[in-house]
Amino acid sequence: MTEPLLSIDNLHISFPSDAGPVSVVKSVSLTVGQEIVAIVGESGSGKSLTGRAVMGLLTRRADVTATRMTFQDTDLQTLNEAGWSRLRGSGMGLILQDPKFSLNPAHRVGRQVEEALLLHTRLPARERKERALDMLDKVGLPDPLRVYSSYPAALSGGMGQRVMIAAMLINRPKLIIADEPTSALDRGLQDQVLTLLRSLTEEFGMGLILISHDLQQVSRYADRVIVMRRGEIVERLPASELAQAKSAYTRGLWAARPSAATHGTRLPVFEEETPA
Ligand SMILES: Nc1ncnc2c1ncn2[C@@H]1O[C@H](COP(=O)(O)OP(=O)(O)OP(=O)(O)O)[C@@H](O)[C@H]1O
């Protein structure tokens, strides 16, 4: 592994409830270098909250503590809203499941791809457009100029997800968090988008946290895997060894891996007696 971009030690997240604080992420420690680290686990195991905490995107109700949360030279725990927003516009990027909810239907694609440049750089309009067209080309969209001038409604799901990736990469972030980035796409498109993310991660020297419920997919595209259950990390292993995982929990997740028939559904939550 290369020098870590992100280091998290002892992350705890809890929410207030009538019965007192409910702890949902417990003592999670992880590092991410220039590599793809997958976080897998059953529904509700704390994957998304962990990813959101890294980007400072949890609601104010969440109580977040950690003994260390650093991204490059930045101590994330000292950032105010302005600091987070600068970091999210340049150092880190988030890709969500469905471009339908992330792209604004009222604005042309070009404007949305350029947004981070508009907010976080002083580049003139002509250069912003050039960089946007270049990035649309890099993510494999044919006829970038036409896509640039289109509205999101004119795009297919796979094209929309490529536009999202272009918008997120335009400022060359060092860390991407992709939360179920392909679950809204069919199997063939999933592979295309993950192949693209993998090659861009390598080309730009980025780190990628891939949050996924699809262990088979993770075994093909990630370098390392962190397995979570009920807010805790239960196993860490190279992605290539997922099929031979030691813990019965991970083996259970592997056995329950989505097939064409279950595509789009979530992983089952295992009952208490499932051995960890
Ligand atoms: N705002 C909130 N208030 C209280 N509890 C929450 C809140 N957001 C999430 N949780 C709880 O925290 C736990 C972890 O949620 P999280 O979304 O991280 O799970 P996940 O592993 O990403 O699951 P999935 O695969 O279903 O997306 C869940 O039990 C969830 O109900």
The ligand as an ORCA input file, in Angstrom:
! r2SCAN-3c Opt
* xyz 0 1
  N     -30.159      9.761     10.948
  C     -30.153      8.602     11.614
  N     -30.707      8.508     12.848
  C     -30.677      7.339     13.542
  N     -30.136      6.191     13.058
  C     -29.587      6.219     11.832
  C     -29.565      7.419     11.055
  N     -28.949      7.148      9.857
  C     -28.621      5.827      9.914
  N     -28.991      5.281     11.083
  C     -28.797      3.871     11.496
  O     -27.425      3.575     11.460
  C     -27.209      2.242     11.016
  C     -26.188      2.199      9.914
  O     -26.709      2.870      8.771
  P     -25.938      2.911      7.366
  O     -26.798      3.719      6.431
  O     -24.539      3.337      7.544
  O     -25.988      1.363      6.932
  P     -25.446      0.672      5.608
  O     -24.489     -0.377      6.042
  O     -24.936      1.702      4.655
  O     -26.765     -0.038      5.063
  P     -27.380     -0.190      3.589
  O     -26.569     -1.244      2.892
  O     -28.778     -0.634      3.848
  O     -27.283      1.164      2.931
  C     -28.563      1.692     10.602
  O     -29.021      0.856     11.623
  C     -29.422      2.920     10.475
  O     -30.759      2.650     10.834
*
